[in-house]
Amino acid sequence: MTEKSELLYKLMLRKGYPEAFSRIIAIEMSTDFTADRMMSYIARNDLRPLEEVADEMLAIQSDRDRIRDKHIAEHAEAKINDLYRNLNE
């Protein structure tokens, strides 16, 4: 686990979430971006049902994937534009 994931894990334990569930969530929130978002969610709420926490985890992962895919597409588009520019020179 990353340092942020470890902090998330400890926060979830302090809030009263089961150890095994907290470990799974922390492992899945493997980037600083995802761990920070989940820590914000856990910190601002009282103990939430496990299903709601799992749903939030999936939503955060979906956001992360969408942002990653957008960056990949932008990079590819820039490379294609460079190629077209170089063909016309």
For each residue, the residues with C-beta under 8 A, 3 or more apart:
1: 5 6 9 26 27 30
2: 5 6 30 31 32 35
3: 6 7
4: 7 8 29 31 32 35 36 39
5: 1 2 8 9 26 27 29 30 35
6: 1 2 3 9 10 26
7: 3 4 10 11 35 39
8: 4 5 11 12 22 25 26 29 35 38 39 42
9: 1 5 6 12 13 22 23 25 26
10: 6 7 13 14
11: 7 8 14 15 39 42 43
12: 8 9 15 17 21 22 25 26 42
13: 9 10 16 17 19 22
14: 10 11
15: 11 12 42 47
16: 13 47
17: 12 13 21 22 25 42 47 50 53
18: 21 22 50
19: 13 22 23
20: 23 24
21: 12 17 18 24 25 50 53
22: 8 9 12 13 17 18 19 25 26
23: 9 19 20 26 27
24: 20 21 27 28
25: 8 9 12 17 21 22 28 29 38 53 54 57
26: 1 5 6 8 9 12 22 23 29 35
27: 1 5 23 24 30
28: 24 25 34 57 61
29: 4 5 8 25 26 34 35 37 38 57 60
30: 1 2 5 27 34 35
31: 2 4 34 35 64
32: 2 4 35 36
33: 36 37 64
34: 28 29 30 31 37 38 60 61 64
35: 2 4 5 7 8 26 29 30 31 32 38 39
36: 4 32 33 39 40
37: 29 33 34 40 41 60 63
38: 8 25 29 34 35 41 42 56 57 60
39: 4 7 8 11 35 36 42 43
40: 36 37 43 44
41: 37 38 44 45 53 56 60
42: 8 11 12 15 17 38 39 45 53
43: 11 39 40
44: 40 41
45: 41 42 48
46:
47: 15 16 17
48: 45 52 53
49: 52 53
50: 17 18 21 53 54
51: 54 55
52: 48 49 55 56
53: 17 21 25 41 42 48 49 50 56 57
54: 25 50 51 57 58
55: 51 52 58 59
56: 38 41 52 53 59 60
57: 25 28 29 38 53 54 60 61
58: 54 55 61 62
59: 55 56 62 63
60: 29 34 37 38 41 56 57 63 64
61: 28 34 57 58 64 65
62: 58 59 65 66
63: 37 59 60 66 67
64: 31 33 34 60 61 67 68
65: 61 62 68 69
66: 62 63 69 70
67: 63 64 70 71
68: 64 65 71 72
69: 65 66 72 73
70: 66 67 73 74
71: 67 68 74 75
72: 68 69 75 76
73: 69 70 76 77
74: 70 71 77 78
75: 71 72 78 79
76: 72 73 79 80
77: 73 74 80 81
78: 74 75 81 82
79: 75 76 82 83
80: 76 77 83 84
81: 77 78 84 85
82: 78 79 85 86
83: 79 80 86 87
84: 80 81 87 88
85: 81 82 88 89
86: 82 83 89
87: 83 84
88: 84 85
89: 85 86
